[in-house]
Amino acid sequence: DTEVTQTPKHLVMGMTNKKSLKCEQHMGHRAMYWYKQKAKKPPELMFVYSYEKLSINESVPSRFSPECPNSSLLNLHLHALQPEDSALYLCASSRDRGPGELFFGEGSRLTVL
Amino acid sequence: GENVEQHPSTLSVQEGDSAVIKCTYSDSASNYFPWYKQELGKGPQLIIDIRSNVGEKKDQRIAVTLNKTAKHFSLHITETQPEDSAVYFCAAHYKAAGNKLTFGGGTRVLVKP
């Protein structure tokens, strides 16, 4: 199994809503990542978890709250988002944080109204 | 921090011709250089990578070259096919920045039949 599964694929939310994005991998990877991708731009790193501990937060606003309940799961909790937060949110995993392949999910496309 | 420049931003080639994408990086400590292909509606997928102790690597129609002195690396696709149409991202892994991958701006490749 070489898949990273993200749900939901599409999400529309108002600025006062609370929602969550979910990511799952069963490759035994110990590093998991959240990226944000705007149209026609490269993925932009948000958070990195290594062995279930947050190791990098790229100065992301607190309205985005990551969570890593176990080594296979990664969540991104969303609250009080702004329209400019509309983007494709990509989850990725890798064996560890060293140089090596990132396995990306297909992303969750978020629209904030 | 690391900065990765990628050119061209768009590339149109006739089926069967070759395509070349070039990237430059800023930090000589970068040690791993992957290339990702992103098709419409999907997450990026690794197509080839090269480490700093290697000058060239080939996988069927795809090759990557690395010039550490000049701090640039290139992707070469030969005998292009319509299914090669996608956005390609180069990236550089920089250990000192917390083991982070920095992406180039992307190249949209269109292979015309």
Interface residues (C-beta under 8 A of the other chain):
Chain A: V4 K40 K41 P42 P43 L45 V48 S55 I56 L90 A92 R97 G98 P99 G100 E101 L102 F104 G105 E106 G107
Chain B: N31 Y32 P34 Y36 G41 K42 G43 P44 Q45 L46 D49 R51 F89 H93 K95 G98 N99 K100 L101 F103 G104 G105 G106 R108
